[in-house]
Amino acid sequence: MRPPPVAVALTLVVLGGTASAAQGAVNAELGQRVGNASLGAVVNNLGGCLLVLLGLLVLPSMRTGLAALRRSRLPWWSYLGGLGGAAIVVLAAYAVPVLGVAVFTIAQVAGGSLGGLASDRVGLAPVGRLPLTAPRVAGALLGVAAVGLAQLGQPVGDLAVGVLLLAVAGGIGVALQAALNGRISAAGSAAAGVAVNFVVSTPAVLLVAALAGAFTGPPIRWPDGWHLYTGGLLGVVIVASLVVGVRAAGVLRTGLALVGGQLAGAVLLDLLLPQGPGVRLPVLAGALLTLLAVLVAGRGPRAATAEVDGGALRVAPEGTPGPDGRLGG
């Protein structure tokens, strides 16, 4: 199945970013109410797994995609994308109190930009190799600047170097998650990519929660409010949008579009929540600057034609006709 046009794919990623902003708010509130930050991530992933099981029953594309994956010869590491998502969820729970929201977010986006540039350069995503051009580097820098602008006035914690580097590593993990899940979807289907992501990430989240003592002590009192348990649904939307975006636009532009959607979602939450602060001009300006970064990063040569052929990602040199008759490069 061919990916949608780039503009359509990036629009879906922006919507996924908006869902990501809502997911972060929901998981944080749930973790705060039950008294353990990691439990929000646990509920998030278990909800996603339940939706994957439902998808196996009602979505033929998921079943056929998983069957195609069994027949493929993808290397084992292609299936580990979900670990990147698990890592950033866990890191956020413990690094934000140390670094503050502003520094953690900027470090995460910086890591995501570095990871996106590297993943695109080596052709890790199914879109093929994308050269390290000035517009792409400028787009990555604009993305980091946009998040820095949006976080003006937010609390800043201690600049602990070790925790800061972990936040950067978490951003790189998100970029690798998008690239590897894109490979899975190219060999199977987008629905199969979502399924593999949650199957891989959920055991990791459960292990971290167990080590953090989330399942010991007094019985957990789960709060009322159905919206607190929608993290899994939002997670499925996010992962699906990333899978579609990476196949059409590469890792860097997909990551920038996701950040733009997150900032747009933050603006909406500020407006809609009963005790929200209203429109914050730095956040609105940051969202617009991020969308500009997506446009800037898209200038220059297109990707070389790429196909997933069994275990290998075959990349045709620039100027070579692809399977659809278009020239790579």
Residue pairs with C-beta under 8 A, 6 or more apart in sequence:
1 189
1 190
2 324
3 9
3 244
3 247
3 248
4 12
4 244
4 248
5 248
6 248
6 249
6 298
8 248
9 244
9 245
9 247
9 248
9 249
9 254
10 245
10 248
10 249
10 253
10 254
10 257
10 294
12 241
12 244
12 245
13 241
13 242
13 244
13 245
13 249
13 254
13 257
13 258
13 261
14 257
14 258
14 260
14 261
14 264
14 291
15 237
15 241
15 261
16 237
16 238
16 240
16 241
16 242
16 245
16 258
16 261
17 238
17 241
17 257
17 258
17 259
17 260
17 261
17 262
17 263
17 264
17 265
18 261
18 262
18 264
18 265
18 268
19 234
19 237
19 238
19 241
19 261
19 265
20 234
20 238
20 258
20 261
20 262
20 265
21 261
21 262
21 263
21 264
21 265
21 266
21 268
21 269
22 230
22 234
22 265
22 269
23 44
23 230
23 231
23 234
23 235
23 238
24 92
25 269
26 40
26 227
26 228
26 230
26 231
26 234
27 40
27 41
27 43
27 44
27 89
27 231
28 37
28 40
29 40
29 228
30 39
30 40
30 43
30 223
30 228
30 229
30 231
31 37
31 38
31 39
31 40
31 41
31 93
33 223
33 228
34 40
34 220
34 221
34 222
34 223
36 209
36 212
36 213
36 214
36 220
37 93
37 94
38 90
38 93
38 205
38 208
38 209
38 212
38 214
39 209
39 214
39 220
40 93
40 231
41 86
41 89
41 90
41 93
41 205
41 208
41 209
42 205
42 206
42 209
42 214
43 229
43 231
43 232
44 89
44 205
44 231
44 232
44 234
44 235
45 86
45 198
45 201
45 202
45 205
45 206
45 232
45 235
46 202
46 232
47 229
47 230
47 231
47 232
47 233
47 235
48 198
48 202
48 231
48 232
48 233
48 235
48 236
48 239
49 198
49 199
49 202
49 232
50 232
51 232
51 233
51 236
52 62
52 194
52 195
52 198
52 199
52 236
55 62
55 191
55 194
55 195
56 62
56 63
56 195
59 191
61 189
61 190
61 191
61 192
62 189
62 191
62 192
62 194
62 195
64 188
64 189
65 185
65 188
65 189
65 190
65 191
65 192
65 193
65 195
66 188
66 192
66 195
68 187
68 188
68 189
68 192
69 184
69 187
69 188
69 192
69 196
72 187
72 188
72 308
72 310
72 311
73 310
73 311
73 312
74 183
74 184
74 187
74 308
74 310
74 311
75 311
77 180
78 180
78 183
78 184
78 187
79 180
79 184
79 196
79 200
80 180
80 200
81 176
81 177
81 178
81 179
81 180
81 181
81 184
81 196
81 197
81 200
82 177
82 181
82 196
82 197
82 198
82 199
82 200
82 201
82 202
82 204
83 173
83 177
83 200
83 201
83 204
84 172
84 173
84 174
84 175
84 176
84 177
84 178
84 180
85 173
85 174
85 177
85 197
85 201
85 235
85 239
86 200
86 201
86 202
86 204
86 205
86 208
87 169
87 170
87 173
87 204
88 108
88 170
88 171
88 173
88 174
89 205
90 204
90 205
90 208
91 166
91 167
91 170
92 104
92 170
95 104
95 163
95 166
95 167
95 170
96 104
96 157
97 157
98 157
98 158
98 160
98 163
99 107
99 156
99 157
99 158
99 159
99 160
99 163
99 164
99 167
100 154
100 155
100 156
100 157
101 151
101 154
101 155
102 148
102 151
102 152
102 154
102 155
102 156
103 156
103 157
103 159
103 164
103 167
104 167
105 147
105 151
106 144
106 147
106 148
106 151
107 164
107 167
107 168
107 171
108 167
108 168
108 170
108 171
108 174
109 143
109 144
109 147
109 171
109 255
109 259
110 144
110 168
110 171
111 167
111 168
111 169
111 170
111 171
111 172
111 173
111 174
111 175
112 171
112 172
112 174
112 175
112 255
112 259
113 140
113 141
113 143
113 144
113 171
113 252
113 255
113 256
114 140
114 168
114 171
114 172
114 175
115 171
115 172
115 173
115 174
115 175
115 176
115 251
115 255
116 140
116 175
116 178
116 250
116 251
116 252
116 253
116 254
116 255
116 256
117 132
117 136
117 137
117 140
117 252
118 175
119 125
119 175
119 176
119 178
119 179
119 250
119 251
119 252
120 127
120 129
120 130
120 136
120 250
120 251
120 252
120 303
121 129
121 130
121 131
121 132
122 129
123 129
123 130
123 303
123 304
123 306
123 313
123 315
124 176
124 179
124 180
124 183
124 251
124 313
125 178
125 179
125 182
125 183
125 246
125 247
125 250
125 251
126 182
126 183
126 185
126 186
126 246
126 247
126 306
126 307
126 308
126 313
127 182
127 246
127 247
127 248
127 249
127 250
127 303
127 306
128 303
128 304
128 305
128 306
128 315
128 316
128 328
129 303
129 304
129 306
129 315
130 136
130 250
130 252
130 301
130 303
131 300
131 301
133 299
133 300
133 301
134 300
135 296
135 297
135 298
135 299
135 300
136 252
136 297
136 300
138 296
138 297
139 252
139 253
139 256
139 293
139 294
139 295
139 296
139 297
139 298
140 252
140 256
140 293
140 297
142 289
142 290
142 292
142 293
142 296
143 255
143 256
143 259
143 290
143 293
143 297
145 289
146 259
146 260
146 263
146 286
146 287
146 289
146 290
146 292
146 293
147 259
147 263
147 286
147 290
148 286
149 282
149 285
149 286
149 289
150 263
150 266
150 282
150 283
150 285
150 286
150 287
151 282
151 286
152 282
153 280
153 282
174 255
175 251
175 252
175 255
177 197
177 242
178 242
178 243
178 245
178 246
178 251
178 254
178 255
179 246
179 251
181 193
181 194
181 196
181 197
181 239
181 242
181 243
181 246
182 193
182 242
182 243
182 246
182 247
182 251
183 308
183 313
184 192
184 193
184 196
184 197
184 243
185 192
185 193
185 243
185 244
185 247
186 247
186 307
186 308
187 308
190 240
190 243
190 244
190 247
191 240
193 239
193 240
193 243
194 236
194 239
194 240
194 243
197 239
198 235
198 236
198 239
209 215
238 258
241 258
242 254
242 258
245 253
245 254
245 257
245 258
246 254
249 257
249 298
250 303
252 297
253 294
253 297
253 298
256 290
256 293
256 294
256 297
257 290
257 291
257 294
259 290
260 287
260 290
260 291
260 293
260 294
263 283
263 284
263 286
263 287
263 290
264 287
266 283
266 287
267 279
267 280
267 283
267 284
267 287
269 276
270 276
270 277
270 278
270 279
270 280
270 283
271 278
271 279
301 318
301 329
302 328
302 329
303 328
303 329
304 315
304 316
304 317
304 318
304 320
304 328
304 329
305 315
305 316
305 320
305 321
305 322
305 323
305 326
305 327
305 328
306 313
306 314
306 315
306 316
307 313
307 314
307 322
307 323
308 314
315 328
316 322
316 328
317 328
317 329
318 327
318 328
318 329
319 327
319 328
319 329
320 327
320 328
320 329
321 327
321 328
322 328
